[in-house]
Amino acid sequence: MFNNYRHLFLILIVVLLASCGTKSDPTVLRWDRPASVGMDSERLALIDDLINEEIEAQNLPGAVLIVARKGAVVIRKAYGNAQVFPDTIPMTPGKIFDMASVTKPVATATSVMILVEQGRLRLMDPVTKFIPEFTPFINDNGHPADPIRLYHLLTHTSGLPPYTDVEALKTEFGSPCPDAVINTIATIEKQNPPGEHFAYSCLGFITLAEIVQRVSGMDIGEFSKVNIFGPLEMHSTMFNPPEEFLPRIAPTEVHDGVPLHGFVHDPLAQLLSGLSGNAGLFSSVDDMAIFAQLMLNGGIYKGIRILSPLTVKAMTTVYPGLEFAGRGLGWDVNSAYASNMGDIFPKSSYGHTGFTGTSVVIDPETETFIILLSNRVHMPRGGVIALRSKVANMVAGSIVEK
């Protein structure tokens, strides 16, 4: 009998140690009830009706939502369909989405800041240090303005135009034509002196990815995999998903009855073979939740440190001297594009959206994040701008305890 008790005691010790081991890492997400983290479950439940109404109005085919607070996931749901043309395929929580411009902060800006932490880049470095042919803004007197620097690219204050003529590039150089894209951006006429005007520019982030490649020897897909997504075990996050991932990928725009499936939607990123700094990342809500919690944790998740706490703070705070832009280093803090953060979350919140229908909202003050992923471009007249803002307001309104 003594041996039986001893055996039970040893099992109890093992269970307790395992339990303590799980609880000892507060950086890892867990499942829990909304009430356990000060959220009202009845208020959160109203989100279902809102999203379903938007789906019925054909503003999007479906969506996947994950909401977490204080390290606890309180919502993880799929709504509607992943595909409606030419066939109907139900949405599932594990779907992978074309993240579009969410690529900018998650892959590109994070990669740049890793190189900054390693001493291989400085935010003050002029772009011409890495791309010598990169032309400056020319003042009215015919003289060049101050150099365009990396922090200008990260904050959309470089003077670069938002986009460029994709069809002209395809006509002259074919597709893909990565060298032609980079040369076009480098030599394109700059619209403003750097640091004086905010203009959201995909060209700036394409330039940043090119700099990552020239400095590290790895393209943005490889660098982000090796330094970010691989270490974090974000196995559903990648550029140019292999064929085996296609059944999990939500399709985007439909051309001639055939939906674009597993290849980047953004036209310039297509010219760059899907390896671009402005778009091209594919991911799931579960992987994006890991990244969002990493940011809330000050750059660490499950014992893996990707960024320092000071770097996270710098990335998610309006850059000094550029308050007019409302941008951090890759992240949107309070620019004109920040409607996805709603009207209630405090000024500490930050996030980003993607043209395809993706959105990330993170608020360190309330320790909350919202990942809302959709493929709204799959619908002929899809739109989710108001939906994103309303979901953020409903989540903020459900926080009833500190």
N, C-alpha and C positions, 0 to 999 in steps of 0.2 A: 504493500500500500504506500509505503514511504517513497518507493521508486516512482509510483504513479503520480503522486503529488509533486515529486521533484521534476518529473517530465512536464507536467502541466505548468509548473512555475517557470521552467525554461522557455516553454512556448510563449507564455505571457510576457516574459522579458523581451523575446525576439519581436513580438508584436508591438510592444511599447517602444522599443528602439526604432523599429521601422516607422512607426507613427511619428515619433519625435524627429526622425530624419526628414520626413516629408514637411513637417511644420517648420523645421529649422531653416528652410530656404524660402523666405518671403518674396523672392523675386519671381517665383514660378506661379503661373495662373492656376486657379482651382475653380471648381464648380461650387456655387452656393446660392441660397435663397436671396432675393432682393432685400428682404428685411434685415438680413445679417450684415449688410453693408449700408444700411440707412436709406434704402430705396423702397418706394411704394409700388407693390406688384400690380395693384389695380390700375394705377396710372400708366405703368409700363405696358399693360395689356392693351391699352387703347391704340398702341402703335400698329397692331395687327390690322385693325379696321382701316387705318389710314393707308397703309401700303396696299392692302387688297383693293381699296377704292381706286388708287392710282393705276393699278394693274387693269381693273375693269374699264377705266377710262383710256386704256391703251397708251399710256405714257411710258410704260416699260413692260416687258414680257414677264419679268420676275425679279427677285432680288434675294440676297442673303444678308442677314443682319447679325452682328455680334455686339453685345454691350457688356462692359465690365467696369467694376468699381473696386478700388482697394484690393486689387489682385484677384477678385472673384468674378467669374463669368456668370451673368444673370440672365442673358438672352443669347441664344444661338438658334436661329430659325431660317428656314427657306420659305419663299413665297412664290406662287405662280409657276411659270415655266421658264426653262433655260432657252428653249427654242420654240418658235411658232411658225417659222417658214423654213423649208417647205413642209416639214413635219412638226408635230408637237412633242416636246420632250420635257418632262417635269423638272423643276428646279430641285436641287438637293444641296444640303449644307456644305458638302465637300467640293462644290464646283470651283473651277479655276477661271479667273477673269483676266481679260486684257486690262491692265491697270492704267493704261494711258499715261497721263501726266503725273500720277502718283509715283511714277518712275523717278521723277526729278528729285524729291527729297529722300526717298527710301533707298534708291540705288546710287544715283549720281552724286548728290550732295554728301551722302554718307561716305562714299568712296573718296571724294575729294578731302573730306575732313580726316579720314584715316591717314591719308598721305600728309596732311598738315601735321597731325600728331606725330607722325614718323619723321618729321623734319625734311620731307622731300618736296613740300610745297609751302608757300606762304600766301595768305590771302591778299597781301600787298603785291605779289608778283604780277608784273605786266603780262598780258597774254602773249605778247611778242617774244617773251623769253622762251616759249614753247612752240609758238606758231609764228615764225618771223615775218611771214607775209601778211599778217593780220593788220589791216589798215586802221588808222585812227579817224575820229571825227575831224572834219576840216572846218575851221571857223570862217566867218564871213570875210576876214582879212586874208584868207588863204593859208593860214598857219594851222598846224595840227594842234588839237586839244591835248590835255593831259592823257597819259596812257590809260587804256582800259585794263583794269585789274581783275583778278579772280573774284574778289568780293562783289564787283559790279555785275559779273555774270550770275553769281548766286542770288543776288537780290533784284535782278531784272532792271538794273539801272545802268547798263553798259552803253546804251544808245543804239543797240542793234534793233532792227525791225522785228516784229513778232514772228514772221514766217517768210518764206520765199516761194517763187514760182516753181512748183513741182513739175508741172507739165512741160515747161521749157527745159528743165534739166533732163527729163526723160527723153524728150525729142532730140536733144543734142548729144546726150551721153548714154542713153539706154538706161535700163534698170536691172540690177542695182548699179549705183555709181558713187560709192562713198568718197572717193578722192575729189570728185567734182563738187559734191555737197560741201565738203570742208573748205575747198578753195573758194566756192561761191560765198560762203559765210564770211570767210576771212577778208575778202575783197569787196564785199557788198558796201554800199554807201551807208554810213552810220547816220542815224537820224538826229541824235542829240549828243552833247558832250557828256562824258561819263559822270555819274553821280548827281545829275541834275534833274532827271526825269524818269518816272517809272513807266515801263512798257513791258508787259508780260511777253517774254520772248522764248520760244522753243529753240531759236538759234543759239542762244547763250548756253543752254544746257547740252546741246549737241557739241558745242565747242569744249565744254568742260569734260565730256566723256572722251573726246579726242586727246585732251591734255592728260587725263588719267592713263590712256593707252601709251602715249609717248613717254611718260615718266616711269610707268610700271612695267611696260612691255606686255601688258595684258589688256584685251578689250574690256569694255564695261561689263559684259556678261561674265567673263572669266574672273575678273577682279572682284566683282561683287559676290560671286559664288564662293571664291576662296576665302575672302575676308569678312563676309557678312552672313550669307544665307547658309553656307555649308556648316560653319561653326555653330550656328543657332538651330541647326537641324530643320530649317525651313525647306523641306524637300519638295514642296509644291510651288516654289518661287524660283523663277528662271526667265531668261530670255530664250526665244526660239524653242519652245517646248518640243521634245522628241515625240514621235508618232504615238508612242504608247500612252501619252497623256491626253490625246485628242478626245477620247470619250468623256473625260472630266471637264473639258473646256467649254464654256458658254460662247456660242458664236456671236459675232458682231454684225456688221452691215451686210445686207443681202444684195448681190449683184447678179442680174440675169437669172434670178431664182435660186442662186447658190449662195449660202451664207459664208462669209469669211470666217475661217475656223482654225485657230491655232497660230495664225500669223498676224503680226501687229497691224492694227487698224490705221494708225497715223501714216499719212502719205510720205512725209520726209523720212520717218523711221523705216519705211519700206525700202526707200532708196539706199538706206544704210544696212540693208540685209537683216533688219530687225534688231541690230545692235546699236542703239542710239541712247543718248543721254536725256532726251525729252520724252520718250515713250518706248515701249517694247517689253516692259516687265510684265510677266503673268504671275498671278498669285491667288491664294484662297483666303477666306476670312480667318481661318485658323492660323495660317502663317502670318497674316497681317496683325493678328492679335498678339502674337509673340513679339513682333517688332514694336507695336504700340506699347506693350508692357515694358519692353527694353528701354524705351524712351522715358517712361514714367519712373523706371528704376534708376535713371541716371546713367544709362549706357550698358547695363549688365542684365543678363537673363540666364538663369539656371547655372550660375557660376562662370558664364562666358562673358567676358567684357569685350565689347566692340568699340565703345567710345568712352571717354572720360566724362564725369558729371559736368565739368566746366565746358566741354565741347557741346554736350547736349543743350546746356543753358545758352551758349552762344548761337547755336543753330535755331533756337526757338524763341529768341528775343529779337525785337526790331534792331537792325544793325545800326550802331551809333552814327549819327550824322545823316542817316537816310530815313528819318521818321516819316517823311512824306510818302515813302514807298510802302510802309507797313509790312515789310518782309524780313524774316530771319534769313539764315543761310540755307536756302532750299525750301524752308517751310513758310507758309502763309500765316501771319499773325493777325493783322487787321487791315489788309488791303481791300480794294474793291471786289476782290474775288473770294472773300472769306464768308460768304453767306451760308455756307454749309455748317458753320459753327453756331448758327442760330442767333437768338437775341438775349439769351439768359445766362449762358456760361460766362464766367469772369474773364477779365482781360488776360489772364494767364493762358488761356486756351490757344491752340494752334492747330493747323491741319493742312489738307490739300485735297483737291478733287482731280478727277480724270474725265476727259471728254466722253469716253465710252459709257460713263454712268457710275464711276467709282468715287468713294469719299472716305477720308480718314479724319476724325476729330479727336484730339487728345487734350485733356485739361489736367495739369499737374496739381492745381489747387484743390480740386475735388477728387483727384486720383481716378478719373473716369476716362474711358475711351469708347468711341462708337466707330465701327467699321460697317459701312453700308455699300455693298457691291451689287451693281446691276450691269446689264448689257443693253441699256436703253437705246443705243443706236441700231439694235436689231429691229426696232419698230420704225415705221416710216416717219412718224412725227413724235418720236420719244423725247421726253424731257423730265428731269428729276431735280431741277434747281430748287423749286419750292419744297419738294418732298424732303430733301436733305435738311433744309433749315427747320422744317416742322418736326422731323424725327429728333434733331438735336434739342429743340425746345422741350419736347415731351420727355426726353431722357433727363434733361436738366430739371424739369418740373417734378420729376419723380424722386429727386434727391431731397429727402425730408429730414435727414439727420446728418450731422458732420461726421 
